Each structure stands twice: as structure tokens, then as C-alpha cells.
């Protein structure tokens, strides 16, 4: 991931759950163990740019540390409403973004569908 992120060409990337943590680590951000993991299909997440709250499916025990993420150039895009942890970030202008949940799980509402639309749009822009 570090090699791909280091390429000056824009390679679109969409990290999901562990991919979110790996992308954060690849840019130099840190992760930490949560006192209680996020588990279940009804975890509320806020998109800080739009104010939209989505109900998400989550199953993880670690989170990305916000301060180290921001120092590494990541911009927080989503936060978990139960504890305020980072639930999504992007690298502005790079076509790289991630979420700390499972948008593909579709536990009920299709709240996370626009994330896949965004990624497909980035792929078309890159090609």
C-alpha cells in the first residue's frame, strides 16, 4: 500500500474495515485497541461533511487514532456516533478513501450505497 500511495499517479482506493486500518497505517497513522469492539448491524455513523447518519454493519476491535491520521494528511469524513471514533477518512485530492465498517453487508437500509458509486466514479475518472 505504501508503494501504491507513493506513486504520483492517482490510483483510486477504497478501504473497507481492515482496509481502512491498513490505509491509515500506510500513511503513518496509528491504530489502537478499543475497550469494547464495534459489533453488530445497527452501528450509527455520521458523515461529517453532509450531516447524514447511516446505520452500518461493523465487526472490529481496533480504531484509527484521529490525531495521528490528521498529522499524516488524512481528513476524517465519518465518525461513529456511539463513541466518536474515526469511521472514515480520505486523502484529499488523491482518490483514496476508506470506512471502518462493512458497506457491502447491507443489513437493512442501503445507507452506504453511495460509497460504491463514488468509487466507481473515481475509477472512470482515472481511466
Secondary structure, DSSP 8 states (H G I E B T S, - for coil): -HHHHHSSS---EEEETHHHHHHHHHTT--EEEEEEEEEEEEEEEEETTT--EEEEEEEEEEEE-HHHHHHTT-EEEEEETTT--EEEEEETTTTEEEESS-GGG--SS-TTHHHHHHHHHHHHHH-
